[in-house]
Amino acid sequence: MNLKTGDLCKVISANNNKYNGEIAVFKDVEYYFQLPCYVFEHANSEKITVSSEDGFEVLPYKGSLLFLIDLALELKDEKWVEELVYQLNYESQL
């Protein structure tokens, strides 16, 4: 996985429904018993740690929320669209 600190991602895990489409910022990789775990931070500052064994995927954000909004619209994922528009509005206020 080629993530950089600060990348905005949608975390999806087939094995753990807790991570079913969460929008989070990638923070770091930590190792527990030599097993890589990916650390994300949710918008509400909640730490999300996902083990490499959890069978998860991320859709990385590389500088274009508009691209992701278009993708979410194409997938008809209303919840994701709302989260991305909220993030876009938040980023616009910074």
PyMOL commands that set and color helices and strands:
alter all, ss='L'
color gray80, all
select helices_A, chain A and resi 17-19+52-54+65-74+78-93
alter helices_A, ss='H'
color red, helices_A
select strands_A, chain A and resi 8-13+20-32+35-42+47-51+56-61
alter strands_A, ss='S'
color yellow, strands_A
deselect
rebuild
show_as cartoon
